[in-house]
């Protein structure tokens, strides 16, 4: 067989067929082009449509612990709600326009209601105060469908550590562990017994597996001692204040546990921060962002109306555009194309020392 001589064209002439030569050339260009930014989507696939939000009504609003309210949301027509798994969150748009993430703390088997619990933080961003003081039965709220960045993997042996309102994502996990026959234990920590929600509900699962510890009775918790309650090679799930998470992380290697899963309900401490400068608009006054503060916090001192939610770089609520300067991206949300367009999440992203970022607001 002669592999060097090209076959004749469609009419039997001893030359390369021009149509197929063009098709081959086009294919050689087209296939690599699909991997380039802006051309990654198959032209045969329809553009994805944004998932519509839910519009739910408040059916219950009640105090369940000191400074903690429980809110139940349901479809106004009584319809079934989208499924969710333990650890999932919903993004709620409050009447003021503020957007806040809240962990679902009900039963995933209940398809007719979502339950959240919110602790009042008087000096916070105003979202928790609004939930406590402004929400009422009958009010309709815009809610984004559940998303899960803290999934329960169902390991054979599990230790749950909850700090205060951090019980909200762990309660459905404990319920799932009990139903699955998993070897689990949960320790709920807080200032006082009156400040801890859902104690009776937790103990109803299995009182021998639930331990309640309060600072006024047991003293301040010690991470190493807490982790000593983990079974050999157990998985640890923890949700609570940043100092608690940091202490557990540092003590993990010396413990019997094999893995750690955690979720924060506040911003993580800034690591390797350096001071830089921001300006809100081209005519804005330059303002220094200290090494231990975020650009978002500094910007909100000048513009308290700037939107935000998670403060951890994954929800995208606080996104702004940089019109001048080079940001140091530290988020887990923006794509390379969005970063190339100048978008930045000021809740976590920073800039080199001495750099000035001009943010469009």
Residue pairs with C-beta under 8 A, 6 or more apart in sequence:
6 15
6 16
8 14
8 15
9 15
9 16
9 17
9 18
10 17
10 19
33 39
34 40
34 42
37 336
37 337
37 340
38 337
41 47
51 145
53 142
53 143
53 144
53 145
54 75
54 81
54 82
54 142
54 143
54 144
54 145
55 76
55 140
55 141
55 142
55 143
56 73
56 74
56 75
56 76
56 81
56 114
56 140
56 141
56 143
57 73
57 74
57 75
57 76
57 138
57 139
57 140
57 141
58 71
58 72
58 73
58 135
58 136
58 137
58 138
58 139
58 140
58 141
59 72
59 73
59 74
59 113
59 137
60 70
60 71
60 72
60 137
61 69
61 70
61 71
61 72
61 135
61 136
61 137
62 69
62 70
63 69
63 70
64 70
64 117
64 197
64 198
65 194
65 195
65 196
65 197
65 198
66 192
66 194
66 195
67 119
67 120
67 195
68 117
68 118
68 119
68 120
68 165
68 195
68 197
69 117
69 118
69 120
69 131
69 132
70 115
70 116
70 117
70 197
71 115
71 116
71 117
71 118
71 131
71 135
72 106
72 113
72 114
72 115
73 113
73 114
73 115
73 116
73 141
73 143
74 81
74 112
74 113
74 114
75 81
75 112
76 140
78 112
79 112
80 111
80 112
81 111
81 112
81 113
81 114
82 145
82 146
83 108
83 111
83 146
84 104
84 108
84 114
84 146
84 148
85 108
85 148
85 151
85 152
86 108
86 151
86 152
86 169
86 172
86 173
86 175
86 176
87 103
87 148
87 149
87 150
87 151
87 152
87 169
87 172
87 173
87 263
88 103
88 104
88 146
88 147
88 148
88 150
88 169
89 101
89 102
89 103
89 104
89 146
89 147
89 148
89 149
89 150
89 169
90 101
90 102
90 104
90 114
90 116
90 143
90 144
90 145
90 146
90 147
91 99
91 100
91 101
91 143
91 144
91 147
91 309
91 315
92 99
92 100
92 101
92 102
92 116
92 141
92 142
92 143
92 144
93 99
93 141
93 142
93 143
94 100
94 127
94 130
94 131
94 134
94 135
94 141
95 130
95 134
95 135
95 139
95 141
96 126
96 130
96 134
97 307
98 125
98 126
98 127
98 130
98 307
99 307
99 309
99 315
99 317
100 127
100 128
100 131
100 309
101 309
101 310
101 315
102 116
102 117
102 118
102 168
103 116
103 150
103 168
103 169
103 239
103 263
103 265
104 114
104 115
104 116
104 146
104 168
104 169
104 172
105 115
105 116
105 117
105 167
105 168
105 169
105 171
105 172
105 198
106 113
106 114
106 115
106 172
107 172
107 175
108 172
108 176
114 143
114 146
116 168
117 165
117 168
117 197
117 198
118 128
118 131
118 132
118 165
119 128
119 164
119 165
120 128
120 129
120 132
121 128
121 129
122 129
125 308
135 141
149 263
149 314
150 169
150 239
150 261
150 262
150 263
152 172
152 173
152 176
152 177
152 237
153 235
153 261
154 176
154 177
154 180
154 182
155 182
155 234
155 235
155 259
156 182
156 183
157 182
157 183
157 184
157 230
157 231
157 232
157 233
157 234
157 235
158 173
158 177
158 182
158 183
158 184
158 185
158 234
158 235
158 236
158 237
159 184
159 185
159 186
159 187
159 227
159 229
159 230
159 231
159 234
159 235
159 236
159 237
159 257
160 170
160 173
160 174
160 184
160 185
160 186
160 187
160 236
160 237
160 238
161 186
161 187
161 189
161 226
161 236
161 237
161 238
161 239
161 240
161 244
161 248
162 170
162 186
162 187
162 188
162 189
162 238
162 239
162 240
163 189
163 190
163 238
163 239
163 240
163 241
163 244
164 189
164 190
164 191
164 195
164 196
164 240
164 241
165 197
165 265
166 238
166 239
166 240
166 241
166 244
166 263
166 265
167 188
167 196
167 197
167 198
167 202
167 239
168 239
169 239
169 263
170 186
170 237
170 239
171 198
171 201
171 202
173 237
174 184
174 186
174 202
174 205
174 209
174 210
175 205
177 184
178 184
178 205
178 206
178 209
183 231
183 234
184 209
185 209
185 210
185 211
185 229
185 230
185 231
186 202
186 209
186 210
186 211
187 211
187 212
187 213
187 226
187 229
188 196
188 199
188 202
188 210
188 211
188 212
188 213
189 213
189 214
189 215
189 221
189 240
189 244
190 196
190 213
190 214
190 215
191 214
191 215
191 216
192 214
192 215
192 216
193 199
193 212
193 214
193 217
195 214
196 212
196 214
199 212
202 210
203 210
211 229
213 221
215 221
221 244
223 244
223 247
223 248
223 250
223 251
224 251
224 254
224 255
226 248
226 251
227 236
227 248
227 251
227 252
227 254
227 255
227 256
227 257
228 255
228 256
230 236
230 255
230 256
230 257
231 256
232 256
233 256
233 257
233 258
234 256
234 257
234 258
235 257
235 258
235 259
235 260
235 261
236 248
236 252
236 255
236 257
236 259
236 260
236 261
237 261
237 262
238 244
238 245
238 248
238 260
238 261
238 262
239 262
239 263
239 264
239 265
240 265
241 265
241 266
242 264
242 266
242 267
242 268
242 269
245 262
245 264
246 269
248 260
248 262
249 260
249 262
252 260
264 312
266 311
267 294
267 311
267 312
267 347
267 348
268 312
270 291
270 292
270 293
270 294
270 350
273 290
273 291
273 292
273 293
273 350
274 291
274 350
274 352
274 353
275 288
275 289
275 290
275 291
275 353
276 288
276 289
276 295
276 350
276 351
276 352
276 353
276 354
276 355
276 356
276 357
277 286
277 287
277 288
277 289
277 351
277 354
277 355
277 356
277 357
278 286
278 287
278 289
278 295
278 298
278 299
278 346
278 356
278 357
278 358
278 359
279 285
279 286
279 287
279 356
279 357
279 358
279 359
280 287
280 299
280 302
280 303
280 359
280 361
281 358
281 359
281 360
281 361
282 323
282 324
282 358
284 302
284 358
286 356
287 298
287 299
287 302
288 298
289 295
289 298
289 350
290 298
294 311
294 346
294 347
294 348
294 350
295 346
295 347
295 349
295 350
295 357
295 359
296 306
296 308
296 311
296 318
296 346
296 347
299 306
299 346
299 359
299 361
300 306
300 308
303 361
306 318
306 361
307 317
307 318
308 317
308 318
308 347
309 315
309 317
309 318
310 317
310 347
311 318
311 347
311 348
312 347
312 348
313 330
313 331
313 332
313 333
313 345
313 347
313 348
313 349
314 331
314 332
314 333
315 333
316 333
316 334
316 345
318 345
318 346
318 347
319 334
319 343
319 344
319 345
320 343
320 344
320 345
320 346
320 359
320 360
320 361
321 341
321 342
321 343
321 344
321 359
321 360
322 342
322 343
322 344
322 357
322 358
322 359
322 360
323 342
323 358
323 359
323 360
324 356
324 357
324 358
325 351
325 355
325 356
325 357
325 358
326 351
326 352
326 355
326 357
327 339
327 344
327 349
327 350
327 351
327 357
328 349
328 350
328 351
328 352
329 339
329 344
329 345
329 349
330 348
330 349
330 350
331 344
331 345
331 347
331 348
331 349
333 345
334 343
334 344
334 345
344 357
344 359
346 359
351 357
